[in-house]
């Protein structure tokens, strides 16, 4: 049994590769470089006050109340204080760049795609038996049973059962196509006739349809979506080479092709 372990950078890279995580890591590196270079070209910089503010926000999110908590967290993630500040700076810079590039397009995108931002509050139970689903559907219509009672009887997941099958506020893209049309055509509060998908028979109660308001939260969401699409385009147009075991990989590829 091992009494101690020394993990080398090579070990870390090897396990990242074996875990199929290398593309994600390379994408993160490319993103950071694209953001830094573009921000520099546009003259966008981050102030000490902004770093401090974002750092405080991050510590609050991670529940790092005391300095001791923060140092323990840094040690766990093998980060120095300088690296933590660089992490925070990169996050602020990315958000400032996103706002710079896309803040003036928010209203246009919102009004052109307003239906995409409509949200609906639903409760759902998935059953295996359509006859049972229809029986419960008619019982709900007649007021013989409540949706919460159905949830308690037929939902296995503890948290979801306690919530009565509540799915939260979701937009059209969060639903399967065969469900979305029925849900967004509902006149809440309304119980929908059972819908069959590959997952089972869906019994859905539509509680409310919420029309979108262009508040600060939605404004930032739109900016982030536009920025994410822009980043994907930038990365897709780049030529990326990792230089990780290139010679070895070529030899292995040649041997594999000979055997095929």
Phi, psi and omega in degrees: 000136180292131177263339177208163183213132175247120181257121181268163175303325179296320178299318182295313180298318181299317181287330174297318179294315181293333179273009180058029183259355184299316178303321179294319179294316180298320178297320179295320178295315180298319179299313181298319181290320179296316180297313182298316182291316181294318179298320179296317180297327182268359179074026180269127181228167181243132181271164177298323180295321179292321177296316180298315181296314181290325177297317178297321179295317179295318178297323178294318179298322181272003180059042178266083188286316184250167177299324179298319178298317182295314180297322179295319179295317178299319180295318179300322183262010176055045179247139171273167179297322179297318180294324176298316179295323177294322177299313180295317180299317180297322180294316179295317182298319180298316180292321179294322178293317179301315179296320180297318185282327193232359182301325183279359179255357187300309184300317180299312180297319182299309184287331177285336184234033187302323181298331180291341184257000173292137180240155182227140176260120183229156170242143186215141172230132178253124183245165179262340188247116182292324179298319178295318180300318179294320178300316179291324178301311180291326177295322177295318180297325181274355180076020181280342182208153177260160179295325180297323178294320178296317180300316181297328183276327192242357177262127182277321182297126187298310183296317181293323178295316179296330180274003178072019181086012182294130183260355182083184176276125182226151178264175184303321183291345180278352182253153170297145182305323182288347179257325187305312183301314181295319182296314185277351173267358183291160175243089187298153351284133184213138174265128182273146174299139185311135181246129182264128173227183179293342180275340181142203180258116185267121173255114190235131174252118179269111184276317183199149172248124186254116178285139186288144172239133182281073177271183185295323181296313179291323177302314180291325178298317179295316178301314181295323178293316178297319180293320179298317178297319179297316179299317180299321178294319179296316181293319181297331182273355182271152169262115185245126176235134184263338182059030178260109177051044183299312183297314181297319181293322178295317179298315180297320180295317179298317179295320180296317181293327177294324183281338185289000000 
